[in-house]
Amino acid sequence: MAWGVTGLATAAAITSAVDAAADQQSTVIVVPQTSVQLDYGSIQALPPNGVQFAYGVAGLPYTSATSDCKQGLLNGQPPTTADQAQVLNASCQIAYGSV
């Protein structure tokens, strides 16, 4: 992976984005370091390691997705872009507090 683990947004950055959105009475954040809009209100933990959520890219309609936080999979596949890795990271951070 070209982005590596050190390139992922920190929990503090994600929490800050969620807090700012909540202050604006919105359930949508822009995932740090991307143009991906994550509807954090749609996030549902699927224990033990899964999460389901909705996200949008570049103004396109929102898409449902699932992640496996332990295996690092987005819709059953490894992320192929840095944006995919970031949305996987953010959804897992919000659902479980860590990845």
C-alpha positions as CSV (number, residue, x, y, z in Angstrom):
1,M,0.0,0.0,0.0
2,A,1.5,3.3,-1.1
3,W,-0.2,5.3,1.7
4,G,0.9,3.1,4.6
5,V,-0.4,3.0,8.1
6,T,1.3,6.3,9.0
7,G,-0.7,8.1,6.2
8,L,-4.0,7.3,7.8
9,A,-6.0,10.0,9.6
10,T,-5.6,9.9,13.4
11,A,-8.5,9.2,15.7
12,A,-8.2,12.8,16.9
13,A,-8.6,14.2,13.4
14,I,-11.7,12.0,12.8
15,T,-13.2,12.9,16.2
16,S,-12.6,16.6,15.4
17,A,-14.4,16.3,12.1
18,V,-17.3,14.5,13.7
19,D,-17.5,17.1,16.5
20,A,-17.5,19.9,14.0
21,A,-20.2,18.3,11.9
22,A,-22.3,17.7,15.1
23,D,-21.9,21.4,16.0
24,Q,-23.4,22.2,12.6
25,Q,-26.2,19.6,13.1
26,S,-24.9,17.5,10.2
27,T,-24.2,13.8,10.1
28,V,-21.8,14.2,7.2
29,I,-18.0,14.7,7.4
30,V,-15.3,15.0,4.8
31,V,-12.9,12.2,5.7
32,P,-9.6,13.8,6.6
33,Q,-7.1,13.9,3.7
34,T,-9.8,13.1,1.1
35,S,-12.8,14.5,-0.8
36,V,-14.9,11.6,0.5
37,Q,-18.1,12.5,2.4
38,L,-18.9,9.9,5.1
39,D,-22.4,9.9,6.6
40,Y,-21.3,9.0,10.1
41,G,-24.9,8.8,11.1
42,S,-25.3,5.7,8.9
43,I,-22.4,3.8,10.5
44,Q,-23.5,0.5,12.1
45,A,-21.1,-1.7,13.9
46,L,-21.3,-5.3,12.7
47,P,-19.5,-7.2,15.5
48,P,-17.0,-8.5,15.9
49,N,-15.0,-6.6,13.3
50,G,-17.4,-5.3,10.7
51,V,-19.0,-1.9,9.9
52,Q,-21.7,-0.8,7.5
53,F,-21.9,2.8,6.3
54,A,-22.7,5.2,3.4
55,Y,-20.3,7.5,1.7
56,G,-20.2,9.8,-1.4
57,V,-17.4,11.0,-3.6
58,A,-17.3,14.2,-5.7
59,G,-21.0,14.9,-5.3
60,L,-22.1,11.5,-6.6
61,P,-25.0,9.7,-4.8
62,Y,-24.2,8.0,-1.6
63,T,-23.1,4.4,-1.8
64,S,-23.5,1.7,0.9
65,A,-20.4,-0.1,1.9
66,T,-19.1,-2.6,4.4
67,S,-15.7,-2.9,6.0
68,D,-13.9,-5.6,7.9
69,C,-11.8,-3.5,10.4
70,K,-9.6,-6.4,11.5
71,Q,-8.7,-7.6,8.0
72,G,-8.7,-4.1,6.4
73,L,-11.2,-4.9,3.7
74,L,-13.7,-2.6,2.0
75,N,-16.6,-4.4,0.4
76,G,-14.6,-7.6,0.8
77,Q,-11.5,-6.3,-1.0
78,P,-8.3,-4.5,0.1
79,P,-8.5,-0.8,-0.6
80,T,-7.0,0.2,-3.9
81,T,-6.7,3.9,-3.3
82,A,-5.6,6.1,-0.5
83,D,-9.2,7.5,-0.3
84,Q,-10.6,4.0,0.1
85,A,-8.1,3.3,2.9
86,Q,-9.0,6.6,4.6
87,V,-12.8,5.9,4.5
88,L,-12.2,2.4,5.8
89,N,-10.1,3.8,8.6
90,A,-12.6,6.5,9.5
91,S,-15.6,4.2,9.5
92,C,-13.7,1.7,11.8
93,Q,-12.5,4.5,14.1
94,I,-16.1,5.9,14.5
95,A,-17.7,2.4,14.9
96,Y,-15.1,0.9,17.3
97,G,-12.8,3.7,18.4
98,S,-9.7,2.0,16.9
99,V,-8.7,0.0,13.9
